Amino acid sequence: MLIAAGVSPRYVQAQAGHASLTMTVDTYGSWIPPQAQGAMDTLAGLLVTGKAACGDWTGSGTIAK
């Protein structure tokens, strides 16, 4: 219900105790308002692959090119 009300999926992740945002989106994705679904799909894809538009995320706080 929180996601349907526009609450950040990251907040819902923390409250639900999910290990990843991907898990939250997979679990509650059907509750995401339609206008936000495209953005959430993109974010989930980036988190799964570890790839950003400008390079690969190294996990060290930098983007590797």
Rosetta blueprint (number, residue, H / E / L):
1 M L
2 L L
3 I L
4 A L
5 A L
6 G L
7 V L
8 S L
9 P H
10 R H
11 Y H
12 V H
13 Q H
14 A H
15 Q H
16 A H
17 G L
18 H L
19 A L
20 S L
21 L H
22 T H
23 M H
24 T H
25 V H
26 D H
27 T H
28 Y H
29 G H
30 S H
31 W H
32 I L
33 P L
34 P H
35 Q H
36 A H
37 Q H
38 G H
39 A H
40 M H
41 D H
42 T H
43 L H
44 A H
45 G H
46 L H
47 L H
48 V H
49 T H
50 G L
51 K E
52 A E
53 A L
54 C L
55 G E
56 D E
57 W E
58 T L
59 G L
60 S L
61 G L
62 T L
63 I E
64 A E
65 K L
